[in-house]
Each structure stands twice: as structure tokens, then as C-alpha cells.
Amino acid sequence: MKKTIKPQLMEPILLKQEGHILTIGLNRPDKMNAFTTGMIHQLEDAYTQLENDSELRCALLYSTSEHFTAGLELNEVAPKVQGGETLFSALKVDPVQLYGLKRTKPVVTAVNGYCLTIAIELILANDICVAGKESKFGQIEIKRGIFPFGGATLRMLQHCGWGNAMRYLLTGDMFDAEEALRIGLVQEISEDPYKRGLELAQTIADQAPLGVQATLVSARTAVEDGFEAARDALQPTILKLMETDDAKEGVKSFVERRKAKFIGR
């Protein structure tokens, strides 16, 4: 029997299952989706659900309202960070992928309106981003007497290059969707980022799940552990994948000239 996830309309994180896709909606419009620690924990739970549910193959992170997020609600979050509290659990999947469990399933991000601080860090930690034409980005911690501590100083260099990263990390200047596309922060600009993001998530979910996960692991190994570590894992991984039912289905569908039906085994 197929399992469904019912929307929780009053929750700041809104979850819904669309086939093999988990849609994760930021749903605190009165505060422009500013993140409290409780909201961070709920997002962490959503990512952990994605990882642990065998029916789920991909997620789409989006906003239910005009703005993606105005960032952290500093008056609530800052005292906890100052007191030494960690924002993420080591036993769950950390959405910014710095401290908790590693994510092996892809996440597409669809953004619109203001995309500030943690918004950029979520984009950088996820895999593909579609931006609305009126999106406005800013890594503005430097204007608040602190610095980005959710991964921007690590990943923006990889995505955008040193000069582009420093241009915005050191000034806190805002930039638009066209600039985000130019520097590689986002991959597409769309009139309807949610619709386009869902299309991309569906395309990913249609592929062989074990192959998708192996692709993510291989790419991340190269980034985090280096070329040689990723290279050495290629042959053992492909040998393991060739023994799966999905690999056999892939060959069979090629011979029969039809779309493959993958089951994740």
C-alpha cells in the first residue's frame, strides 16, 4: 500500500509526497520564512525522513510564499549559538551538510524573493537550484558583526570561484538572479521556479535510485576527499551496481527500446 504524507498546514515546514518526491515547503510567511532553531530542527527532520524512507528518491525545497527566506531570526538564534548550542543533531541529516549525517538522496531548490544568509547556504549544500526572475540574494552576516557559519565560506569558493565568492562574502552586497546564474550559484532562472524545480525533481526520481545515489557519493567524495579517493571507489561501485535489478532493467529497456522502470534494488 502506497504511503502518503499529509500536509501540515499550520507548520513552518510543510511536507507533502508527490510520487517518489518529498516537497519541503518553508511556511512562515509572516516572518518571510526567517529560521528559528525550532524551524531548523523541523527541516532537519524532513531531510532525515527523505534519507530513511525507501519510497522517496528526491526532494524539492521551496517557499510557500513570496520570499524563500530572510535568513536566521538572529534575536532567537544568536543567544543559543553564543551559549554554545549546536543547531544540528549529529544523529540526523544536517540540511547544510556540515555536522550531521550525510545525505545520499538529491535535493532540488526552488527560490524566489529574498534569499538571505542560510538561503544561500542551503542552495550550496543542495544539488540543483532554480531561481525566480525577481529573486534577490545576499550573504549579509558581515553587516551584522559576524560571518557565515553555515558553509558559505567553504562551498561558495567551489561553486562560484574565489573572486566571485569574496565579492559577496566580504561586502554583504545583494545580487539578483542573473548574477546568481552568472557566478554558478543557481542553474536556471524560471518564471515559475516551483514548477520547474518539480519537473527537475521528477526527472531525477525517474532515474535508477541507486545510480543517482552513487553519483552523488562519487562527486562528493571528489570534493571532500580528493580526486584519488573518488577514483579508487569507481570500480568497486560500478561492479556493485551492475549486480542490481535496476542495472538489468536498464539493459533490458535499452534492448526493448522503452522507458526503464526502476525499483531501487
Buried (B, 14 or more C-beta within 10 A) or exposed (E): EEEEBEBBEEEBBBBBBBBBBBBBBBBBEEBBBBBBBEBBBBBBBBBBBBBEBEBBBBBBBBBBBEBBBBBBBBEBBBEEBEEEEEBBBEEBBBBBBBEBBEBBBBBBBBBBBBBBBBBBBBBBBBBBBBBBEEBBBBBBBBEEEEEBBBBBBBBBBEBBEEEBBBBBBEBBBBBBBEBBBEBBBBBBBBEBBBEBBBBBBBEBBBBBBBBBBBBBBBEBBBEEEEEEEBEEBEEEBEEEBEEBEBBEBBEEBEEEEEEBEBEBE
